[in-house]
Amino acid sequence: MTRSILADKVFLRTCSRILSNGAPRVQGAVRSHSTYPQQHANDAEPKSHTRRSPGILERSWIAVSSAVGAMRDPTKQETVAYLGEATGPYFLEKMRDRMLLDPIGRRILRERPLINTQTLDLDKLRALDDGTFGREYVRFLDLEGVSPDTRVPVKYIGDDELAYVMQRYREVHDFWHTLTGLPTTIEAELGLKWLELVQSGLPVAALSAFVGPLQLTSEQRQRLFSDYVPWAVQCGSSCRFLLNIYYEEQFHKPLPELRKELGFIPLPENL
């Protein structure tokens, strides 16, 4: 009997218990843009003994239930994260392959750096000159009142390398805010999701990009599709693949210089 069939049998028994006893409650997230209640920094690496690859039936259940949960309450980032894991393996393989084709990407996959308060000296970044990538990154964290430790651990990806790709994808999100200059308004966050969709092709990014605007007012949707989306598609198509950037080695560089080096198109002045 294959592992997939065994996993599906376990899943069916679990569903039976849930239907009998009621589904467990899930804790919500701290902020609306891809963070999770703070955890210990050294627990951020996806551990193989805490991860697993669900069978086909369970993966389908996770995808559907997470999609419904994400549409009902996008602030519950664990549902968005699990949707990404349930629907993302094929696209994660493509992302991994793009990293393998690039010398920096290969090095990142080999070294597997993590982004948390044990690996980053935030006080040292605060001491950098204004306008440098590192100083503006930590300024963003301080203004938003968030920490690099606040990321959802990978749970439903059994392959070590693909789990790391997903973890890295989550951990570098705030670097993208810094590089793009996007604020944390709803329209701006959705604009960033369009950039991520162009770069990664991940279904979870597509869901956010296409379903997220339904929560906006007509004026906000007009602003999103007339200003943010055209810029995001153009920028995502022209800039370097975002997982082939060793962000931790770029902190000392002036932000305008780094944006130019990586091919980031400046935001329109009206944004």
Secondary structure in CASP SS format (residue, H / E / C, confidence):
PFRMAT SS
TARGET T0000
AUTHOR 0000-0000-0000
METHOD secondary structure of the structure
MODEL  1
M C 1.00
T C 1.00
R H 1.00
S H 1.00
I H 1.00
L H 1.00
A H 1.00
D H 1.00
K H 1.00
V H 1.00
F H 1.00
L H 1.00
R H 1.00
T H 1.00
C H 1.00
S H 1.00
R H 1.00
I H 1.00
L H 1.00
S H 1.00
N H 1.00
G C 1.00
A C 1.00
P C 1.00
R C 1.00
V C 1.00
Q C 1.00
G C 1.00
A C 1.00
V C 1.00
R C 1.00
S C 1.00
H C 1.00
S C 1.00
T C 1.00
Y C 1.00
P C 1.00
Q C 1.00
Q C 1.00
H C 1.00
A H 1.00
N H 1.00
D H 1.00
A C 1.00
E C 1.00
P C 1.00
K C 1.00
S H 1.00
H H 1.00
T H 1.00
R C 1.00
R C 1.00
S C 1.00
P C 1.00
G C 1.00
I H 1.00
L H 1.00
E H 1.00
R H 1.00
S H 1.00
W H 1.00
I H 1.00
A H 1.00
V H 1.00
S H 1.00
S H 1.00
A H 1.00
V H 1.00
G H 1.00
A H 1.00
M H 1.00
R H 1.00
D C 1.00
P C 1.00
T C 1.00
K C 1.00
Q H 1.00
E H 1.00
T H 1.00
V H 1.00
A H 1.00
Y H 1.00
L H 1.00
G H 1.00
E H 1.00
A H 1.00
T H 1.00
G C 1.00
P H 1.00
Y H 1.00
F H 1.00
L H 1.00
E H 1.00
K H 1.00
M H 1.00
R H 1.00
D H 1.00
R H 1.00
M H 1.00
L H 1.00
L C 1.00
D C 1.00
P H 1.00
I H 1.00
G H 1.00
R H 1.00
R H 1.00
I H 1.00
L H 1.00
R H 1.00
E H 1.00
R C 1.00
P C 1.00
L C 1.00
I C 1.00
N C 1.00
T C 1.00
Q C 1.00
T C 1.00
L C 1.00
D C 1.00
L H 1.00
D H 1.00
K H 1.00
L H 1.00
R H 1.00
A C 1.00
L C 1.00
D C 1.00
D C 1.00
G C 1.00
T E 1.00
F H 1.00
G H 1.00
R H 1.00
E H 1.00
Y H 1.00
V H 1.00
R H 1.00
F H 1.00
L H 1.00
D H 1.00
L H 1.00
E H 1.00
G C 1.00
V C 1.00
S C 1.00
P C 1.00
D C 1.00
T C 1.00
R C 1.00
V C 1.00
P C 1.00
V C 1.00
K C 1.00
Y C 1.00
I C 1.00
G C 1.00
D C 1.00
D H 1.00
E H 1.00
L H 1.00
A H 1.00
Y H 1.00
V H 1.00
M H 1.00
Q H 1.00
R H 1.00
Y H 1.00
R H 1.00
E H 1.00
V C 1.00
H H 1.00
D H 1.00
F H 1.00
W H 1.00
H H 1.00
T H 1.00
L H 1.00
T H 1.00
G C 1.00
L C 1.00
P C 1.00
T C 1.00
T C 1.00
I H 1.00
E H 1.00
A H 1.00
E H 1.00
L H 1.00
G H 1.00
L H 1.00
K H 1.00
W H 1.00
L H 1.00
E H 1.00
L H 1.00
V H 1.00
Q H 1.00
S H 1.00
G C 1.00
L C 1.00
P H 1.00
V H 1.00
A H 1.00
A H 1.00
L H 1.00
S H 1.00
A H 1.00
F H 1.00
V H 1.00
G H 1.00
P H 1.00
L H 1.00
Q H 1.00
L C 1.00
T C 1.00
S H 1.00
E H 1.00
Q H 1.00
R H 1.00
Q H 1.00
R H 1.00
L H 1.00
F H 1.00
S H 1.00
D H 1.00
Y H 1.00
V H 1.00
P H 1.00
W H 1.00
A H 1.00
V H 1.00
Q H 1.00
C H 1.00
G H 1.00
S H 1.00
S H 1.00
C C 1.00
R C 1.00
F C 1.00
L H 1.00
L H 1.00
N H 1.00
I C 1.00
Y C 1.00
Y H 1.00
E H 1.00
E H 1.00
Q C 1.00
F C 1.00
H C 1.00
K C 1.00
P E 1.00
L H 1.00
P H 1.00
E H 1.00
L H 1.00
R H 1.00
K H 1.00
E H 1.00
L H 1.00
G C 1.00
F C 1.00
I C 1.00
P C 1.00
L C 1.00
P C 1.00
E C 1.00
N C 1.00
L C 1.00
END
